[in-house]
Structure formats: structure tokens, C-alpha cells
Amino acid sequence: LVEKIDENNFKVWVKESAKEGRANASVIKLLADYFKVAKSDIQIIHGLKSKRKLIEIS
């Protein structure tokens, strides 16, 4: 689920656990689908091990 908070901030919920990067991979896939871009265009800049993340979409 992706919820737009404002122009640059979104809340994202995924079901996958944070183990072995599965949740991060799920966030990337979900955002790629939401913004209609390739998964390779999305990068987690900050927060790989945190619930709060800074993500760049190129």
C-alpha cells in the first residue's frame, strides 16, 4: 500500500519481514509499480535498516 502524504513524502506498507532485505526489495517493487518506472530506477539512499527511508527515483 502506498499513501501520498505530500508532494515528496509517502507512506509505504509491505507484508514482507525485514530479514535478508526482503522488505526493502518489496518497497522498491511497490514504488516501481506505483510510479511506473523500472526497479533499477529506485535506490534506497538512507535507511536500509530503518523503517524511515530516503529513496531516490531517477
N, CA, C and O atoms as a Maestro MAE file, in Angstrom:
{
 s_m_m2io_version
 :::
 2.0.0
}

f_m_ct {
 s_m_title
 :::
 protein
 m_atom[232] {
  # First column is atom index #
  i_m_mmod_type
  r_m_x_coord
  r_m_y_coord
  r_m_z_coord
  i_m_residue_number
  s_m_chain_name
  s_m_pdb_residue_name
  s_m_pdb_atom_name
  i_m_atomic_number
  :::
  1 25 0.845 -1.178 0.000 1 A "LEU " " N  " 7
  2 3 0.000 0.000 0.000 1 A "LEU " " CA " 6
  3 2 0.890 1.242 0.000 1 A "LEU " " C  " 6
  4 15 1.856 1.318 0.759 1 A "LEU " " O  " 8
  5 25 0.569 2.194 -0.837 2 A "VAL " " N  " 7
  6 3 1.299 3.460 -0.897 2 A "VAL " " CA " 6
  7 2 0.311 4.579 -0.630 2 A "VAL " " C  " 6
  8 15 -0.725 4.679 -1.289 2 A "VAL " " O  " 8
  9 25 0.640 5.425 0.346 3 A "GLU " " N  " 7
  10 3 -0.204 6.576 0.681 3 A "GLU " " CA " 6
  11 2 0.607 7.851 0.487 3 A "GLU " " C  " 6
  12 15 1.674 8.012 1.081 3 A "GLU " " O  " 8
  13 25 0.101 8.752 -0.341 4 A "LYS " " N  " 7
  14 3 0.792 10.020 -0.586 4 A "LYS " " CA " 6
  15 2 0.493 10.975 0.566 4 A "LYS " " C  " 6
  16 15 -0.668 11.262 0.857 4 A "LYS " " O  " 8
  17 25 1.543 11.463 1.219 5 A "ILE " " N  " 7
  18 3 1.416 12.406 2.326 5 A "ILE " " CA " 6
  19 2 1.446 13.834 1.794 5 A "ILE " " C  " 6
  20 15 0.582 14.646 2.127 5 A "ILE " " O  " 8
  21 25 2.429 14.130 0.979 6 A "ASP " " N  " 7
  22 3 2.520 15.411 0.286 6 A "ASP " " CA " 6
  23 2 3.335 15.190 -0.984 6 A "ASP " " C  " 6
  24 15 3.577 14.046 -1.369 6 A "ASP " " O  " 8
  25 25 3.754 16.249 -1.625 7 A "GLU " " N  " 7
  26 3 4.430 16.151 -2.923 7 A "GLU " " CA " 6
  27 2 5.647 15.221 -2.908 7 A "GLU " " C  " 6
  28 15 5.915 14.535 -3.894 7 A "GLU " " O  " 8
  29 25 6.387 15.196 -1.790 8 A "ASN " " N  " 7
  30 3 7.635 14.432 -1.739 8 A "ASN " " CA " 6
  31 2 7.655 13.332 -0.694 8 A "ASN " " C  " 6
  32 15 8.678 12.664 -0.543 8 A "ASN " " O  " 8
  33 25 6.571 13.118 0.029 9 A "ASN " " N  " 7
  34 3 6.562 12.141 1.114 9 A "ASN " " CA " 6
  35 2 5.420 11.149 0.949 9 A "ASN " " C  " 6
  36 15 4.283 11.511 0.646 9 A "ASN " " O  " 8
  37 25 5.768 9.889 1.160 10 A "PHE " " N  " 7
  38 3 4.810 8.801 1.006 10 A "PHE " " CA " 6
  39 2 4.976 7.830 2.166 10 A "PHE " " C  " 6
  40 15 6.074 7.680 2.704 10 A "PHE " " O  " 8
  41 25 3.891 7.175 2.550 11 A "LYS " " N  " 7
  42 3 3.948 6.063 3.492 11 A "LYS " " CA " 6
  43 2 3.754 4.801 2.678 11 A "LYS " " C  " 6
  44 15 2.886 4.730 1.809 11 A "LYS " " O  " 8
  45 25 4.578 3.802 2.972 12 A "VAL " " N  " 7
  46 3 4.515 2.539 2.245 12 A "VAL " " CA " 6
  47 2 4.436 1.403 3.258 12 A "VAL " " C  " 6
  48 15 5.204 1.358 4.219 12 A "VAL " " O  " 8
  49 25 3.501 0.488 3.031 13 A "TRP " " N  " 7
  50 3 3.363 -0.688 3.884 13 A "TRP " " CA " 6
  51 2 3.584 -1.931 3.039 13 A "TRP " " C  " 6
  52 15 3.039 -2.059 1.943 13 A "TRP " " O  " 8
  53 25 4.397 -2.852 3.567 14 A "VAL " " N  " 7
  54 3 4.613 -4.142 2.909 14 A "VAL " " CA " 6
  55 2 4.438 -5.254 3.941 14 A "VAL " " C  " 6
  56 15 4.576 -5.021 5.142 14 A "VAL " " O  " 8
  57 25 4.137 -6.450 3.473 15 A "LYS " " N  " 7
  58 3 3.912 -7.595 4.361 15 A "LYS " " CA " 6
  59 2 5.192 -8.358 4.667 15 A "LYS " " C  " 6
  60 15 5.257 -9.073 5.668 15 A "LYS " " O  " 8
  61 25 6.199 -8.221 3.833 16 A "GLU " " N  " 7
  62 3 7.428 -8.983 3.995 16 A "GLU " " CA " 6
  63 2 8.179 -8.560 5.250 16 A "GLU " " C  " 6
  64 15 8.110 -7.408 5.678 16 A "GLU " " O  " 8
  65 25 8.893 -9.512 5.826 17 A "SER " " N  " 7
  66 3 9.697 -9.211 7.010 17 A "SER " " CA " 6
  67 2 10.971 -8.488 6.584 17 A "SER " " C  " 6
  68 15 11.354 -8.497 5.414 17 A "SER " " O  " 8
  69 25 11.608 -7.870 7.558 18 A "ALA " " N  " 7
  70 3 12.830 -7.113 7.282 18 A "ALA " " CA " 6
  71 2 14.049 -8.024 7.149 18 A "ALA " " C  " 6
  72 15 15.150 -7.533 6.897 18 A "ALA " " O  " 8
  73 25 13.886 -9.297 7.307 19 A "LYS " " N  " 7
  74 3 15.008 -10.234 7.227 19 A "LYS " " CA " 6
  75 2 15.533 -10.346 5.802 19 A "LYS " " C  " 6
  76 15 14.769 -10.415 4.838 19 A "LYS " " O  " 8
  77 25 16.851 -10.361 5.698 20 A "GLU " " N  " 7
  78 3 17.563 -10.568 4.432 20 A "GLU " " CA " 6
  79 2 17.159 -9.582 3.335 20 A "GLU " " C  " 6
  80 15 17.232 -9.909 2.151 20 A "GLU " " O  " 8
  81 25 16.733 -8.382 3.722 21 A "GLY " " N  " 7
  82 3 16.411 -7.335 2.756 21 A "GLY " " CA " 6
  83 2 15.113 -7.534 1.995 21 A "GLY " " C  " 6
  84 15 14.857 -6.835 1.014 21 A "GLY " " O  " 8
  85 25 14.281 -8.487 2.439 22 A "ARG " " N  " 7
  86 3 13.037 -8.764 1.716 22 A "ARG " " CA " 6
  87 2 12.077 -7.583 1.747 22 A "ARG " " C  " 6
  88 15 11.419 -7.295 0.747 22 A "ARG " " O  " 8
  89 25 11.990 -6.898 2.878 23 A "ALA " " N  " 7
  90 3 11.083 -5.744 2.969 23 A "ALA " " CA " 6
  91 2 11.564 -4.620 2.056 23 A "ALA " " C  " 6
  92 15 10.753 -3.990 1.377 23 A "ALA " " O  " 8
  93 25 12.860 -4.362 2.030 24 A "ASN " " N  " 7
  94 3 13.393 -3.316 1.152 24 A "ASN " " CA " 6
  95 2 13.125 -3.646 -0.315 24 A "ASN " " C  " 6
  96 15 12.758 -2.765 -1.092 24 A "ASN " " O  " 8
  97 25 13.305 -4.895 -0.692 25 A "ALA " " N  " 7
  98 3 13.036 -5.304 -2.073 25 A "ALA " " CA " 6
  99 2 11.559 -5.116 -2.409 25 A "ALA " " C  " 6
  100 15 11.207 -4.722 -3.521 25 A "ALA " " O  " 8
  101 25 10.712 -5.402 -1.442 26 A "SER " " N  " 7
  102 3 9.277 -5.238 -1.656 26 A "SER " " CA " 6
  103 2 8.899 -3.766 -1.791 26 A "SER " " C  " 6
  104 15 8.046 -3.414 -2.606 26 A "SER " " O  " 8
  105 25 9.531 -2.910 -0.994 27 A "VAL " " N  " 7
  106 3 9.291 -1.466 -1.087 27 A "VAL " " CA " 6
  107 2 9.697 -0.963 -2.471 27 A "VAL " " C  " 6
  108 15 8.969 -0.187 -3.090 27 A "VAL " " O  " 8
  109 25 10.844 -1.397 -2.950 28 A "ILE " " N  " 7
  110 3 11.319 -0.976 -4.270 28 A "ILE " " CA " 6
  111 2 10.352 -1.432 -5.363 28 A "ILE " " C  " 6
  112 15 10.022 -0.656 -6.260 28 A "ILE " " O  " 8
  113 25 9.901 -2.677 -5.295 29 A "LYS " " N  " 7
  114 3 8.958 -3.178 -6.298 29 A "LYS " " CA " 6
  115 2 7.641 -2.416 -6.245 29 A "LYS " " C  " 6
  116 15 7.087 -2.054 -7.284 29 A "LYS " " O  " 8
  117 25 7.141 -2.173 -5.042 30 A "LEU " " N  " 7
  118 3 5.873 -1.464 -4.882 30 A "LEU " " CA " 6
  119 2 5.967 -0.043 -5.437 30 A "LEU " " C  " 6
  120 15 5.063 0.414 -6.137 30 A "LEU " " O  " 8
  121 25 7.062 0.656 -5.124 31 A "LEU " " N  " 7
  122 3 7.234 2.018 -5.627 31 A "LEU " " CA " 6
  123 2 7.444 2.039 -7.145 31 A "LEU " " C  " 6
  124 15 6.973 2.952 -7.824 31 A "LEU " " O  " 8
  125 25 8.143 1.047 -7.672 32 A "ALA " " N  " 7
  126 3 8.331 0.966 -9.126 32 A "ALA " " CA " 6
  127 2 6.982 0.816 -9.824 32 A "ALA " " C  " 6
  128 15 6.735 1.447 -10.852 32 A "ALA " " O  " 8
  129 25 6.121 -0.011 -9.268 33 A "ASP " " N  " 7
  130 3 4.781 -0.172 -9.840 33 A "ASP " " CA " 6
  131 2 3.970 1.113 -9.692 33 A "ASP " " C  " 6
  132 15 3.275 1.521 -10.622 33 A "ASP " " O  " 8
  133 25 4.055 1.744 -8.536 34 A "TYR " " N  " 7
  134 3 3.282 2.959 -8.254 34 A "TYR " " CA " 6
  135 2 3.664 4.099 -9.202 34 A "TYR " " C  " 6
  136 15 2.796 4.782 -9.746 34 A "TYR " " O  " 8
  137 25 4.974 4.295 -9.392 35 A "PHE " " N  " 7
  138 3 5.457 5.398 -10.232 35 A "PHE " " CA " 6
  139 2 5.667 4.989 -11.695 35 A "PHE " " C  " 6
  140 15 6.044 5.813 -12.528 35 A "PHE " " O  " 8
  141 25 5.420 3.722 -11.997 36 A "LYS " " N  " 7
  142 3 5.566 3.199 -13.361 36 A "LYS " " CA " 6
  143 2 6.978 3.422 -13.914 36 A "LYS " " C  " 6
  144 15 7.166 3.942 -15.014 36 A "LYS " " O  " 8
  145 25 7.959 3.008 -13.108 37 A "VAL " " N  " 7
  146 3 9.366 3.067 -13.506 37 A "VAL " " CA " 6
  147 2 9.978 1.685 -13.265 37 A "VAL " " C  " 6
  148 15 9.376 0.832 -12.613 37 A "VAL " " O  " 8
  149 25 11.167 1.483 -13.794 38 A "ALA " " N  " 7
  150 3 11.877 0.226 -13.573 38 A "ALA " " CA " 6
  151 2 12.393 0.160 -12.136 38 A "ALA " " C  " 6
  152 15 12.707 1.185 -11.532 38 A "ALA " " O  " 8
  153 25 12.475 -1.053 -11.597 39 A "LYS " " N  " 7
  154 3 13.011 -1.214 -10.240 39 A "LYS " " CA " 6
  155 2 14.433 -0.664 -10.154 39 A "LYS " " C  " 6
  156 15 14.843 -0.159 -9.109 39 A "LYS " " O  " 8
  157 25 15.177 -0.760 -11.245 40 A "SER " " N  " 7
  158 3 16.557 -0.265 -11.256 40 A "SER " " CA " 6
  159 2 16.629 1.258 -11.158 40 A "SER " " C  " 6
  160 15 17.701 1.803 -10.895 40 A "SER " " O  " 8
  161 25 15.517 1.950 -11.364 41 A "ASP " " N  " 7
  162 3 15.474 3.412 -11.247 41 A "ASP " " CA " 6
  163 2 15.234 3.873 -9.813 41 A "ASP " " C  " 6
  164 15 15.227 5.075 -9.548 41 A "ASP " " O  " 8
  165 25 15.037 2.940 -8.887 42 A "ILE " " N  " 7
  166 3 14.745 3.283 -7.497 42 A "ILE " " CA " 6
  167 2 15.899 2.830 -6.623 42 A "ILE " " C  " 6
  168 15 16.354 1.689 -6.716 42 A "ILE " " O  " 8
  169 25 16.368 3.733 -5.772 43 A "GLN " " N  " 7
  170 3 17.500 3.434 -4.904 43 A "GLN " " CA " 6
  171 2 17.207 3.929 -3.499 43 A "GLN " " C  " 6
  172 15 16.753 5.058 -3.313 43 A "GLN " " O  " 8
  173 25 17.468 3.079 -2.505 44 A "ILE " " N  " 7
  174 3 17.344 3.495 -1.108 44 A "ILE " " CA " 6
  175 2 18.640 4.203 -0.744 44 A "ILE " " C  " 6
  176 15 19.701 3.581 -0.685 44 A "ILE " " O  " 8
  177 25 18.552 5.506 -0.501 45 A "ILE " " N  " 7
  178 3 19.723 6.338 -0.216 45 A "ILE " " CA " 6
  179 2 20.107 6.257 1.258 45 A "ILE " " C  " 6
  180 15 21.289 6.228 1.601 45 A "ILE " " O  " 8
  181 25 19.103 6.220 2.119 46 A "HIS " " N  " 7
  182 3 19.335 6.216 3.566 46 A "HIS " " CA " 6
  183 2 18.242 5.389 4.228 46 A "HIS " " C  " 6
  184 15 17.077 5.470 3.839 46 A "HIS " " O  " 8
  185 25 18.613 4.595 5.226 47 A "GLY " " N  " 7
  186 3 17.624 3.861 6.000 47 A "GLY " " CA " 6
  187 2 17.456 2.409 5.605 47 A "GLY " " C  " 6
  188 15 16.368 1.854 5.759 47 A "GLY " " O  " 8
  189 25 18.504 1.781 5.100 48 A "LEU " " N  " 7
  190 3 18.397 0.375 4.715 48 A "LEU " " CA " 6
  191 2 17.936 -0.509 5.867 48 A "LEU " " C  " 6
  192 15 17.250 -1.507 5.646 48 A "LEU " " O  " 8
  193 25 18.305 -0.150 7.094 49 A "LYS " " N  " 7
  194 3 17.942 -0.959 8.262 49 A "LYS " " CA " 6
  195 2 16.961 -0.233 9.165 49 A "LYS " " C  " 6
  196 15 16.864 -0.548 10.351 49 A "LYS " " O  " 8
  197 25 16.242 0.720 8.631 50 A "SER " " N  " 7
  198 3 15.308 1.531 9.407 50 A "SER " " CA " 6
  199 2 13.935 1.521 8.747 50 A "SER " " C  " 6
  200 15 13.809 1.247 7.553 50 A "SER " " O  " 8
  201 25 12.909 1.822 9.537 51 A "LYS " " N  " 7
  202 3 11.563 1.944 8.972 51 A "LYS " " CA " 6
  203 2 11.431 3.214 8.143 51 A "LYS " " C  " 6
  204 15 10.639 3.253 7.202 51 A "LYS " " O  " 8
  205 25 12.190 4.247 8.475 52 A "ARG " " N  " 7
  206 3 12.158 5.507 7.729 52 A "ARG " " CA " 6
  207 2 13.278 5.476 6.699 52 A "ARG " " C  " 6
  208 15 14.434 5.217 7.034 52 A "ARG " " O  " 8
  209 25 12.931 5.739 5.454 53 A "LYS " " N  " 7
  210 3 13.899 5.642 4.374 53 A "LYS " " CA " 6
  211 2 13.876 6.886 3.498 53 A "LYS " " C  " 6
  212 15 12.849 7.550 3.354 53 A "LYS " " O  " 8
  213 25 15.010 7.180 2.929 54 A "LEU " " N  " 7
  214 3 15.117 8.212 1.903 54 A "LEU " " CA " 6
  215 2 15.358 7.467 0.595 54 A "LEU " " C  " 6
  216 15 16.331 6.725 0.456 54 A "LEU " " O  " 8
  217 25 14.467 7.675 -0.349 55 A "ILE " " N  " 7
  218 3 14.520 6.930 -1.600 55 A "ILE " " CA " 6
  219 2 14.622 7.896 -2.769 55 A "ILE " " C  " 6
  220 15 13.919 8.905 -2.829 55 A "ILE " " O  " 8
  221 25 15.515 7.564 -3.699 56 A "GLU " " N  " 7
  222 3 15.689 8.374 -4.903 56 A "GLU " " CA " 6
  223 2 15.106 7.618 -6.095 56 A "GLU " " C  " 6
  224 15 15.349 6.424 -6.275 56 A "GLU " " O  " 8
  225 25 14.338 8.337 -6.895 57 A "ILE " " N  " 7
  226 3 13.783 7.767 -8.120 57 A "ILE " " CA " 6
  227 2 14.344 8.561 -9.288 57 A "ILE " " C  " 6
  228 15 14.131 9.769 -9.395 57 A "ILE " " O  " 8
  229 25 15.071 7.861 -10.167 58 A "SER " " N  " 7
  230 3 15.700 8.570 -11.291 58 A "SER " " CA " 6
  231 2 14.994 8.273 -12.586 58 A "SER " " C  " 6
  232 15 15.388 8.783 -13.635 58 A "SER " " O  " 8
  :::
 }
 m_bond[231] {
  # First column is bond index #
  i_m_from
  i_m_to
  i_m_order
  :::
  1 1 2 1
  2 2 3 1
  3 3 4 2
  4 3 5 1
  5 5 6 1
  6 6 7 1
  7 7 8 2
  8 7 9 1
  9 9 10 1
  10 10 11 1
  11 11 12 2
  12 11 13 1
  13 13 14 1
  14 14 15 1
  15 15 16 2
  16 15 17 1
  17 17 18 1
  18 18 19 1
  19 19 20 2
  20 19 21 1
  21 21 22 1
  22 22 23 1
  23 23 24 2
  24 23 25 1
  25 25 26 1
  26 26 27 1
  27 27 28 2
  28 27 29 1
  29 29 30 1
  30 30 31 1
  31 31 32 2
  32 31 33 1
  33 33 34 1
  34 34 35 1
  35 35 36 2
  36 35 37 1
  37 37 38 1
  38 38 39 1
  39 39 40 2
  40 39 41 1
  41 41 42 1
  42 42 43 1
  43 43 44 2
  44 43 45 1
  45 45 46 1
  46 46 47 1
  47 47 48 2
  48 47 49 1
  49 49 50 1
  50 50 51 1
  51 51 52 2
  52 51 53 1
  53 53 54 1
  54 54 55 1
  55 55 56 2
  56 55 57 1
  57 57 58 1
  58 58 59 1
  59 59 60 2
  60 59 61 1
  61 61 62 1
  62 62 63 1
  63 63 64 2
  64 63 65 1
  65 65 66 1
  66 66 67 1
  67 67 68 2
  68 67 69 1
  69 69 70 1
  70 70 71 1
  71 71 72 2
  72 71 73 1
  73 73 74 1
  74 74 75 1
  75 75 76 2
  76 75 77 1
  77 77 78 1
  78 78 79 1
  79 79 80 2
  80 79 81 1
  81 81 82 1
  82 82 83 1
  83 83 84 2
  84 83 85 1
  85 85 86 1
  86 86 87 1
  87 87 88 2
  88 87 89 1
  89 89 90 1
  90 90 91 1
  91 91 92 2
  92 91 93 1
  93 93 94 1
  94 94 95 1
  95 95 96 2
  96 95 97 1
  97 97 98 1
  98 98 99 1
  99 99 100 2
  100 99 101 1
  101 101 102 1
  102 102 103 1
  103 103 104 2
  104 103 105 1
  105 105 106 1
  106 106 107 1
  107 107 108 2
  108 107 109 1
  109 109 110 1
  110 110 111 1
  111 111 112 2
  112 111 113 1
  113 113 114 1
  114 114 115 1
  115 115 116 2
  116 115 117 1
  117 117 118 1
  118 118 119 1
  119 119 120 2
  120 119 121 1
  121 121 122 1
  122 122 123 1
  123 123 124 2
  124 123 125 1
  125 125 126 1
  126 126 127 1
  127 127 128 2
  128 127 129 1
  129 129 130 1
  130 130 131 1
  131 131 132 2
  132 131 133 1
  133 133 134 1
  134 134 135 1
  135 135 136 2
  136 135 137 1
  137 137 138 1
  138 138 139 1
  139 139 140 2
  140 139 141 1
  141 141 142 1
  142 142 143 1
  143 143 144 2
  144 143 145 1
  145 145 146 1
  146 146 147 1
  147 147 148 2
  148 147 149 1
  149 149 150 1
  150 150 151 1
  151 151 152 2
  152 151 153 1
  153 153 154 1
  154 154 155 1
  155 155 156 2
  156 155 157 1
  157 157 158 1
  158 158 159 1
  159 159 160 2
  160 159 161 1
  161 161 162 1
  162 162 163 1
  163 163 164 2
  164 163 165 1
  165 165 166 1
  166 166 167 1
  167 167 168 2
  168 167 169 1
  169 169 170 1
  170 170 171 1
  171 171 172 2
  172 171 173 1
  173 173 174 1
  174 174 175 1
  175 175 176 2
  176 175 177 1
  177 177 178 1
  178 178 179 1
  179 179 180 2
  180 179 181 1
  181 181 182 1
  182 182 183 1
  183 183 184 2
  184 183 185 1
  185 185 186 1
  186 186 187 1
  187 187 188 2
  188 187 189 1
  189 189 190 1
  190 190 191 1
  191 191 192 2
  192 191 193 1
  193 193 194 1
  194 194 195 1
  195 195 196 2
  196 195 197 1
  197 197 198 1
  198 198 199 1
  199 199 200 2
  200 199 201 1
  201 201 202 1
  202 202 203 1
  203 203 204 2
  204 203 205 1
  205 205 206 1
  206 206 207 1
  207 207 208 2
  208 207 209 1
  209 209 210 1
  210 210 211 1
  211 211 212 2
  212 211 213 1
  213 213 214 1
  214 214 215 1
  215 215 216 2
  216 215 217 1
  217 217 218 1
  218 218 219 1
  219 219 220 2
  220 219 221 1
  221 221 222 1
  222 222 223 1
  223 223 224 2
  224 223 225 1
  225 225 226 1
  226 226 227 1
  227 227 228 2
  228 227 229 1
  229 229 230 1
  230 230 231 1
  231 231 232 2
  :::
 }
}
